[in-house]
Amino acid sequence: MGRPREFSDQTVIDAAMEVFWEKGYEATTTQDLCARTGLGRGSLYNAFGSKHRLYEEALRRYAETLARRQLSMLAEPGSVRERLRDLMLGVLDADMADPGRRGCLALNAASESSGRDDAVAGLVRRQFTDLEQALCLIIAAGQGAGELSSDRPPLRVARAFQSAYYGLRVLAKVTDDRDVLLDVVEGAVAAL
C-alpha cells in the first residue's frame, strides 16, 4: 500500500494555474511547477500524469472560479446595460491592476499553440460558449423588456459583445491608457 498524499490536489492545481497564467503553457517548465507547488517531479507526475494534464486541470479550475465569478456578475441587480458595462469594467479593472498583465487564461490558452490541442481547445471553447450563452440570455431578457433594441437576434448581439469583451481583454494586456479601454466598453454597450 502506498503512502497517502500529503498535499491537496486543489492547492497544487491553484498554484499550477498561476504559473501557467503567468508564463503560458509552452514557457512553463516542470521545474517551474515543482518550485511553485512545492512538489517534487515524481510527486507531480504521480498525481497528475503529465504537465499537459495539469494544464487541463488548471484551465478547468479557472473556469470554475474566475470565469464563473465573471458570469455571476450578469445576475446582479440592475439594468441589462449596466450589468454588461459592469462585466466589462470589472475585467478591465482586474486586468489593469494585475502587475503581470496576464489577461484571461482561457484566451491565452486559445492563442498559444497548445490551444490547437483537442483537449485544451475543448476546455477553452466551453468557457467561450458559457459566456456566449449567458450573454444571449441577458440580451434576450433586455430585448423582451424593451430595454434593448430587438432588431437583431440576441445570439448575434451576444457574439458581437463577446468579441468586444475578448478584444478588451487583449488590449488591456498592452495598453496603460484607461480611456482607450473605456472607449471599447462604451462602444460595446452603445451597440447593444
Salt bridges, closest charged atoms under 4 A:
ASP9 OD1 - ARG5 NH1 2.38
ASP14 OD1 - ARG61 NE 2.59
GLU18 OE1 - ARG102 NH1 2.48
GLU22 OE1 - ARG36 NH2 2.80
ASP32 OD2 - LYS23 NZ 2.79
GLU56 OE2 - HIS52 ND1 2.80
GLU57 OE2 - ARG53 NH1 2.20
GLU57 OE2 - ARG60 NH1 3.26
ASP93 OD1 - ARG178 NH1 2.61
ASP95 OD2 - ARG169 NE 2.64
ASP98 OD2 - ARG102 NE 2.86
ASP117 OD1 - HIS52 NE2 3.36
ASP130 OD2 - ARG68 NH2 3.42
ASP130 OD1 - ARG126 NH2 2.69
GLU132 OE1 - ARG159 NE 2.93
ASP151 OD1 - ARG152 NE 3.99
ASP176 OD1 - ARG101 NH2 2.86
GLU186 OE1 - ARG85 NH2 3.08
